[in-house]
Amino acid sequence: AAEAVASNVDQESLVWAVPYLPIDPKDVGRSYEAVIRVNSQSGKGGVAYLLKSDHNLDLPRRLQIEFSRVVQNKTDSEGGEVTSAALWSIFTDEYLPSKDDAQKWGRFELKKMRTTSEMDGVVDLDVVLRDGSAEKEVHGTGNGPISAFLEILAQQGISVQLLDYTEHTLGASSDAQAAAYIELSVNGQTLWGVGIDGDISNASLKAVISAVNRAVR
């Protein structure tokens, strides 16, 4: 009304100047997933939304930032938009490569693990670790499985410092898998790792392996 008075024209004759028309996608027969696209200009929010809505992965903020850079590099080199399925492929290739592909998986692979804990809080960790083409049985101690595993990696010549860690279940059922996210400084390089497993201790150690392998690939 104020603009109509200032312009000395009838209010109904004014053209609306709305840069974005706020609508619910459902009003036009679409879903939020259908209107979200990921390309080289997409922010971390769109990437994180698709991973959470399609795969129940609630990425920590700094991991969102890191992975959005991975996606951007991919789309910059190949062009076009990335579908939800392609986004998941990029994520698994970067953080969860198949154990059947030793070269893609990286230097280390956790084959077996067993933990025992003392009343004083010290955890003993025994693992079978694939290092390259060789498997070895190694032992470490710490105030938890992660710290014990970092000691094991130090024995292999890998200097690792824990920076951040978070975990959550992927569902409400008793047999739901768990996701673990860990931020490490590996030989001075800061990277995230992701692990998914039915056992949270296994998931956390897989996350460590994920980050370390990304650093030493």
VEXDREN-176496 format. One line per field, with one value per residue (C-alpha): residue number from 1; residue in three letters; chain; x, y, z. Coordinates in steps of 0.05 Angstrom, whole numbers. Example, Ala and Ser with C-alpha at 12.3 -4.5 7.8 and 13.67 -1.06 7.14 Angstrom:
2
num = (1 / 2)
residu = (ALA / SER)
chaine = (A / A)
xx = (246 / 273)
yy = (-90 / -21)
zz = (156 / 143)
% end
This chain:
217
num = (1 / 2 / 3 / 4 / 5 / 6 / 7 / 8 / 9 / 10 / 11 / 12 / 13 / 14 / 15 / 16 / 17 / 18 / 19 / 20 / 21 / 22 / 23 / 24 / 25 / 26 / 27 / 28 / 29 / 30 / 31 / 32 / 33 / 34 / 35 / 36 / 37 / 38 / 39 / 40 / 41 / 42 / 43 / 44 / 45 / 46 / 47 / 48 / 49 / 50 / 51 / 52 / 53 / 54 / 55 / 56 / 57 / 58 / 59 / 60 / 61 / 62 / 63 / 64 / 65 / 66 / 67 / 68 / 69 / 70 / 71 / 72 / 73 / 74 / 75 / 76 / 77 / 78 / 79 / 80 / 81 / 82 / 83 / 84 / 85 / 86 / 87 / 88 / 89 / 90 / 91 / 92 / 93 / 94 / 95 / 96 / 97 / 98 / 99 / 100 / 101 / 102 / 103 / 104 / 105 / 106 / 107 / 108 / 109 / 110 / 111 / 112 / 113 / 114 / 115 / 116 / 117 / 118 / 119 / 120 / 121 / 122 / 123 / 124 / 125 / 126 / 127 / 128 / 129 / 130 / 131 / 132 / 133 / 134 / 135 / 136 / 137 / 138 / 139 / 140 / 141 / 142 / 143 / 144 / 145 / 146 / 147 / 148 / 149 / 150 / 151 / 152 / 153 / 154 / 155 / 156 / 157 / 158 / 159 / 160 / 161 / 162 / 163 / 164 / 165 / 166 / 167 / 168 / 169 / 170 / 171 / 172 / 173 / 174 / 175 / 176 / 177 / 178 / 179 / 180 / 181 / 182 / 183 / 184 / 185 / 186 / 187 / 188 / 189 / 190 / 191 / 192 / 193 / 194 / 195 / 196 / 197 / 198 / 199 / 200 / 201 / 202 / 203 / 204 / 205 / 206 / 207 / 208 / 209 / 210 / 211 / 212 / 213 / 214 / 215 / 216 / 217)
residu = (ALA / ALA / GLU / ALA / VAL / ALA / SER / ASN / VAL / ASP / GLN / GLU / SER / LEU / VAL / TRP / ALA / VAL / PRO / TYR / LEU / PRO / ILE / ASP / PRO / LYS / ASP / VAL / GLY / ARG / SER / TYR / GLU / ALA / VAL / ILE / ARG / VAL / ASN / SER / GLN / SER / GLY / LYS / GLY / GLY / VAL / ALA / TYR / LEU / LEU / LYS / SER / ASP / HIS / ASN / LEU / ASP / LEU / PRO / ARG / ARG / LEU / GLN / ILE / GLU / PHE / SER / ARG / VAL / VAL / GLN / ASN / LYS / THR / ASP / SER / GLU / GLY / GLY / GLU / VAL / THR / SER / ALA / ALA / LEU / TRP / SER / ILE / PHE / THR / ASP / GLU / TYR / LEU / PRO / SER / LYS / ASP / ASP / ALA / GLN / LYS / TRP / GLY / ARG / PHE / GLU / LEU / LYS / LYS / MET / ARG / THR / THR / SER / GLU / MET / ASP / GLY / VAL / VAL / ASP / LEU / ASP / VAL / VAL / LEU / ARG / ASP / GLY / SER / ALA / GLU / LYS / GLU / VAL / HIS / GLY / THR / GLY / ASN / GLY / PRO / ILE / SER / ALA / PHE / LEU / GLU / ILE / LEU / ALA / GLN / GLN / GLY / ILE / SER / VAL / GLN / LEU / LEU / ASP / TYR / THR / GLU / HIS / THR / LEU / GLY / ALA / SER / SER / ASP / ALA / GLN / ALA / ALA / ALA / TYR / ILE / GLU / LEU / SER / VAL / ASN / GLY / GLN / THR / LEU / TRP / GLY / VAL / GLY / ILE / ASP / GLY / ASP / ILE / SER / ASN / ALA / SER / LEU / LYS / ALA / VAL / ILE / SER / ALA / VAL / ASN / ARG / ALA / VAL / ARG)
chaine = (A / A / A / A / A / A / A / A / A / A / A / A / A / A / A / A / A / A / A / A / A / A / A / A / A / A / A / A / A / A / A / A / A / A / A / A / A / A / A / A / A / A / A / A / A / A / A / A / A / A / A / A / A / A / A / A / A / A / A / A / A / A / A / A / A / A / A / A / A / A / A / A / A / A / A / A / A / A / A / A / A / A / A / A / A / A / A / A / A / A / A / A / A / A / A / A / A / A / A / A / A / A / A / A / A / A / A / A / A / A / A / A / A / A / A / A / A / A / A / A / A / A / A / A / A / A / A / A / A / A / A / A / A / A / A / A / A / A / A / A / A / A / A / A / A / A / A / A / A / A / A / A / A / A / A / A / A / A / A / A / A / A / A / A / A / A / A / A / A / A / A / A / A / A / A / A / A / A / A / A / A / A / A / A / A / A / A / A / A / A / A / A / A / A / A / A / A / A / A / A / A / A / A / A / A / A / A / A / A / A / A / A / A / A / A / A / A)
xx = (0 / 56 / 89 / 24 / 16 / 88 / 81 / 12 / -17 / -73 / -50 / -78 / -37 / 30 / 74 / 97 / 172 / 185 / 255 / 236 / 165 / 160 / 120 / 116 / 139 / 79 / 33 / 59 / 62 / 136 / 178 / 236 / 282 / 259 / 277 / 344 / 401 / 475 / 525 / 590 / 552 / 515 / 529 / 542 / 470 / 442 / 494 / 481 / 406 / 408 / 454 / 410 / 343 / 365 / 416 / 404 / 474 / 478 / 546 / 582 / 589 / 663 / 653 / 597 / 647 / 700 / 654 / 622 / 692 / 699 / 632 / 651 / 717 / 678 / 626 / 678 / 717 / 657 / 605 / 530 / 488 / 497 / 437 / 425 / 450 / 513 / 524 / 522 / 571 / 619 / 612 / 624 / 683 / 715 / 699 / 673 / 708 / 692 / 735 / 735 / 778 / 843 / 875 / 816 / 808 / 879 / 938 / 901 / 841 / 814 / 803 / 788 / 786 / 778 / 776 / 783 / 777 / 806 / 773 / 820 / 791 / 849 / 827 / 869 / 857 / 880 / 868 / 886 / 906 / 920 / 978 / 987 / 987 / 1008 / 965 / 991 / 967 / 979 / 963 / 951 / 925 / 889 / 830 / 784 / 785 / 801 / 861 / 886 / 879 / 917 / 974 / 973 / 977 / 1035 / 1071 / 1061 / 1095 / 1030 / 1027 / 953 / 920 / 846 / 810 / 736 / 689 / 614 / 568 / 495 / 450 / 420 / 352 / 309 / 310 / 355 / 393 / 404 / 474 / 515 / 554 / 618 / 652 / 723 / 768 / 842 / 908 / 947 / 1021 / 1000 / 942 / 872 / 819 / 753 / 737 / 670 / 654 / 588 / 577 / 528 / 577 / 595 / 666 / 677 / 646 / 693 / 755 / 731 / 725 / 797 / 818 / 778 / 813 / 882 / 874 / 851 / 915 / 963 / 929)
yy = (0 / 48 / 34 / 47 / 115 / 133 / 113 / 146 / 84 / 36 / -18 / -74 / -49 / -59 / -117 / -158 / -155 / -222 / -251 / -321 / -349 / -389 / -452 / -522 / -572 / -615 / -559 / -573 / -648 / -654 / -675 / -639 / -694 / -680 / -607 / -614 / -620 / -624 / -591 / -552 / -493 / -533 / -520 / -570 / -566 / -601 / -655 / -668 / -668 / -722 / -767 / -759 / -768 / -826 / -862 / -836 / -809 / -746 / -719 / -672 / -602 / -605 / -671 / -638 / -584 / -635 / -680 / -621 / -605 / -677 / -671 / -603 / -630 / -688 / -644 / -593 / -647 / -684 / -629 / -633 / -650 / -708 / -752 / -780 / -848 / -818 / -778 / -842 / -874 / -815 / -820 / -895 / -891 / -837 / -862 / -933 / -969 / -1043 / -1091 / -1135 / -1083 / -1082 / -1029 / -981 / -996 / -973 / -997 / -1022 / -1066 / -1090 / -1165 / -1185 / -1151 / -1171 / -1125 / -1138 / -1085 / -1081 / -1052 / -993 / -973 / -997 / -1032 / -1085 / -1091 / -1149 / -1144 / -1179 / -1123 / -1127 / -1081 / -1082 / -1154 / -1181 / -1197 / -1189 / -1198 / -1136 / -1112 / -1044 / -1013 / -949 / -918 / -945 / -984 / -922 / -900 / -972 / -976 / -910 / -941 / -1000 / -953 / -917 / -984 / -987 / -919 / -878 / -817 / -805 / -753 / -755 / -689 / -705 / -764 / -775 / -834 / -851 / -910 / -916 / -938 / -950 / -1027 / -1067 / -1095 / -1027 / -1011 / -954 / -900 / -871 / -807 / -790 / -732 / -748 / -714 / -767 / -751 / -678 / -683 / -671 / -718 / -750 / -824 / -860 / -930 / -968 / -1033 / -1071 / -1063 / -992 / -1011 / -1042 / -980 / -934 / -973 / -976 / -900 / -895 / -941 / -899 / -834 / -866 / -899 / -833 / -802 / -856 / -878)
zz = (0 / 17 / -50 / -86 / -52 / -66 / -139 / -146 / -177 / -159 / -111 / -153 / -213 / -179 / -201 / -142 / -133 / -99 / -115 / -91 / -87 / -23 / -35 / -8 / -62 / -43 / -69 / -139 / -133 / -117 / -57 / -24 / -49 / -120 / -118 / -83 / -133 / -120 / -166 / -161 / -131 / -79 / -6 / 48 / 70 / 9 / 12 / 86 / 76 / 24 / 64 / 126 / 91 / 47 / 91 / 162 / 166 / 210 / 190 / 239 / 212 / 197 / 161 / 120 / 99 / 81 / 41 / 5 / -21 / -46 / -82 / -111 / -138 / -170 / -202 / -225 / -261 / -291 / -294 / -286 / -226 / -177 / -161 / -92 / -116 / -146 / -82 / -41 / -89 / -80 / -4 / 0 / -48 / -6 / 65 / 60 / 3 / -6 / 33 / -29 / -65 / -26 / -70 / -62 / 12 / 28 / 67 / 129 / 141 / 208 / 203 / 275 / 343 / 416 / 476 / 550 / 604 / 674 / 736 / 732 / 664 / 621 / 557 / 524 / 449 / 406 / 331 / 267 / 221 / 147 / 130 / 55 / 34 / 102 / 162 / 233 / 304 / 345 / 415 / 446 / 511 / 527 / 564 / 510 / 444 / 403 / 444 / 445 / 370 / 361 / 401 / 353 / 293 / 326 / 328 / 252 / 244 / 237 / 282 / 298 / 343 / 359 / 347 / 348 / 352 / 349 / 338 / 329 / 311 / 242 / 268 / 328 / 328 / 374 / 315 / 281 / 256 / 284 / 249 / 277 / 253 / 274 / 259 / 263 / 251 / 213 / 205 / 208 / 159 / 186 / 157 / 175 / 175 / 176 / 201 / 199 / 236 / 280 / 338 / 358 / 377 / 309 / 276 / 314 / 295 / 223 / 225 / 248 / 190 / 142 / 162 / 164 / 96 / 66 / 91 / 67 / 2)
% end
